[in-house]
């Protein structure tokens, strides 16, 4: 599966190589995309089977260095590290209590690329649970104190999404 257009369109703001975190990575399409471009990527998700497949892909040398960690991001206090990553990517995932940990994981000079569904998406299909949908204009506040350098909140590719690229100065 190809990576999200928001990631591809914003590669120019990422530093060359480094260490990236793919939060709620699923099968790892973004981890694979970044690793193929020289990044060392740590992928976290609660789906052990998806991570095992991602681990297998990384071990057979099809992409660069990927590590995985099976982690329930929604129970307890998920630890993502403090200022450990040059890039953090999150797509199609929202758990508001995790947002401070995501923001803290970005190191000085690092970049957060985030995109997920807005509340209007519920009228079009999934997800429908309001806990997984951003309110209008909500995302910038969730990524504070990072500085937003690019954003959009609109219909894109048939889905209603909010997206940001934010940096830690």
LUMVEXGU-130357 format. One record per atom (N, C-alpha, C): x, y, z; residue in one letter. Coordinates in steps of 0.1 Angstrom, whole numbers, plus 5000, padded with zeros to 4 digits. Atoms other than C-alpha are relative to their C-alpha. Layout:
BEGIN
XYZA;...
# end
This chain:
BEGIN
500849885000X;500050005000X;500950125000X;499249885001X;501350344991X;499850095012X;500149914988X;502050615018X;499050114997X;500949895001X;499650895025X;500650114992X;499549895008X;499951185001X;500550115009X;499549894991X;500351425031X;501549985004X;498650034997X;503651255040X;500850024988X;499249995012X;504851235004X;500250154997X;500049865004X;503951604998X;500850095010X;499249924990X;505851715029X;501449955003X;498750054998X;509051525026X;501150115000X;499049895001X;510851855018X;500350065014X;499849944987X;510451965054X;500849915010X;499350094991X;512051655069X;501550014998X;498650005002X;515751655076X;500449874993X;499650125007X;517751405056X;500449895009X;499750114992X;517651075073X;499850035015X;500249974985X;517551045111X;499249895005X;500850094993X;515350865135X;498550045000X;501449965001X;511550855130X;499249905008X;500950084992X;508650725150X;498750004992X;501350025007X;505550585132X;499049955011X;501050034989X;502650595158X;498849934994X;501150075005X;499850345153X;500249964986X;499550025014X;501750215123X;499249894992X;500750115008X;499549915114X;501049924993X;499150085008X;501149735086X;501350074996X;498749935001X;503849995084X;500350074987X;499849945013X;503350165050X;500950135001X;499249874998X;504850495064X;501449965005X;498750054995X;507650315082X;500849954988X;499250055012X;508650135050X;500450114991X;499749895008X;508450445030X;501250095005X;498849924995X;510750645053X;501349915001X;498850095000X;513150345058X;500649994987X;499450015013X;513550315021X;500750134996X;499449885003X;514650675021X;501150035010X;498949994991X;517350615047X;499850035015X;500349984986X;515550675080X;500149875008X;500150104990X;515850455110X;498650025007X;501349984995X;512250395120X;499649915011X;500550084990X;510650275151X;498450014999X;501450015002X;507050155145X;499349945012X;500850054988X;504550115174X;498549984996X;501450035003X;501149955172X;499549905010X;500450114991X;498949725193X;499749874992X;500250125008X;498549475164X;501349934998X;498750085001X;501249215169X;500249944987X;499850075013X;500549035137X;500450104989X;499549905010X;500949355116X;501450045002X;498649974997X;504149435134X;500949894996X;499250115004X;505449085128X;500350004985X;499949995014X;504849125091X;501050114996X;499149895002X;506649465092X;501449965003X;498650044996X;509549315111X;500649904990X;499550095010X;509849035085X;500450074988X;499649925011X;509949285057X;501350075002X;498849944996X;512649475075X;501249915000X;498950104998X;514749165082X;500549954987X;499550065013X;514849045046X;500750104991X;499249905007X;516549365036X;499350084989X;500749935011X;513749505014X;500050155003X;500049864996X;513949835033X;501150025010X;499049974990X;516250015057X;499649955013X;500150054986X;516349975094X;498650045006X;501249984993X;512949935111X;500049915012X;500250074988X;512349835147X;498550015003X;501550004996X;508849755161X;499849985014X;500450024986X;507149755194X;498549995001X;501450024998X;503849615203X;499650075013X;500449914989X;502149875225X;498650044999X;501349955000X;498649945235X;500150155004X;499949854998X;498550325230X;498950065007X;501249944994X;495250365246X;499749965015X;500350044986X;495550205281X;501350045008X;498949964992X;497750335308X;500750124994X;499249895005X;500550585300X;501049944990X;499050055010X;502250505267X;501250095000X;498849935000X;505850605267X;500649994986X;499449995013X;507150725234X;501450064999X;498649944999X;510350885246X;499850165001X;500049864999X;511251245253X;501150064991X;499049945009X;512851435224X;500949904993X;499250115005X;514051115208X;500050004984X;500250035014X;512851155172X;500150134991X;499949895010X;513751375142X;498750024993X;501349995007X;510351295127X;499049905007X;501150094995X;507051155141X;498950014990X;501150005009X;504351055118X;498849925006X;501250064995X;500750975127X;498950024989X;501049995011X;498050895101X;498849915005X;501350074998X;494350795106X;499949945014X;500050044986X;494650775143X;499850125009X;500249894990X;493450985172X;499649945014X;500350044986X;493650915209X;500550135008X;499749884994X;493551255226X;501050005012X;499150014988X;495251145259X;501449974996X;498750035005X;498251035238X;500750124994X;499449895007X;498851365222X;501250075007X;498849944994X;501151515248X;501249914999X;498950095002X;503351205245X;500650004986X;499649995014X;503451235207X;500850134999X;499349875001X;504451605210X;501449995007X;498750014993X;507151525236X;501049924993X;499150085007X;508651265214X;500850074989X;499349925011X;509751525188X;501150075006X;498849934995X;513251645194X;500150144995X;499849865005X;514452005190X;500449994985X;499750005014X;514452085153X;499249894992X;500750115006X;512251775147X;498650044994X;501249975007X;509051755127X;498949895004X;501250094999X;505551605134X;499250024988X;500950015011X;503451505104X;498849925004X;501250074994X;499951425115X;498850034991X;501349985008X;496651365096X;499049905005X;501150094997X;493351215107X;498750064997X;501449975004X;489651235102X;499450115009X;500849904993X;487351525112X;498649955002X;501350044996X;483951495127X;499049984988X;500950015012X;482251545092X;500149864994X;499750135007X;483751205081X;498949905005X;500950104995X;481151025103X;498749994991X;501250005009X;478351125078X;500449924987X;499550065013X;480450955050X;500349855002X;499550144997X;481350625067X;500850005013X;499250024988X;484050525091X;501250105000X;500650044987X;485150615116X;498850095003X;501249934995X;481950725133X;500150045014X;499949974986X;482950725169X;500750145002X;499449864998X;483451095180X;501350005007X;498750004993X;486350995202X;501249994990X;499050025010X;488250915169X;500050114989X;500249895010X;487251235151X;500350135006X;499749864996X;488651585153X;498950094998X;500949895002X;486451875159X;500650104991X;499549905009X;486752165135X;501050095007X;499049924994X;489952355142X;500749955012X;499450054988X;491052125170X;501449964999X;498750065001X;494251975157X;501250105004X;498949914996X;496452285161X;500250015015X;499949994986X;495752305198X;500649875006X;499550124995X;496551935202X;501549984998X;498550015002X;500051975188X;500850115006X;499349894993X;500952285208X;500949935011X;499549875005X;503552405216X;500849994988X;499350005013X;504952285183X;499550114991X;500349895009X;504952545156X;499549944987X;500650055012X;502652465127X;500650084988X;499449935012X;504352535093X;499149974988X;500950045010X;501752365071X;498749945006X;501250064995X;498152275076X;498950004990X;501249995009X;494852195059X;498949935008X;501250074994X;491352095070X;499050014989X;500850005012X;489351985041X;499749864995X;500250135007X;488051705019X;501249974992X;498950045009X;490951525004X;499949854997X;500050145004X;490851204984X;498749935005X;501350054996X;487151164993X;499849985015X;500150004985X;487751195031X;500150145006X;499949884993X;487351475055X;501149995011X;498950024991X;490651525073X;500550145004X;499249884996X;492751775092X;501549955001X;498650045002X;496551765086X;500850125005X;499049894996X;499551955101X;501449944998X;498550024999X;503251965097X;500450105011X;499649924989X;504652105130X;501449975004X;498650024996X;508252165142X;500250055014X;499649964986X;509852195176X;501250094998X;498949905002X;511952515175X;501049985012X;
# end
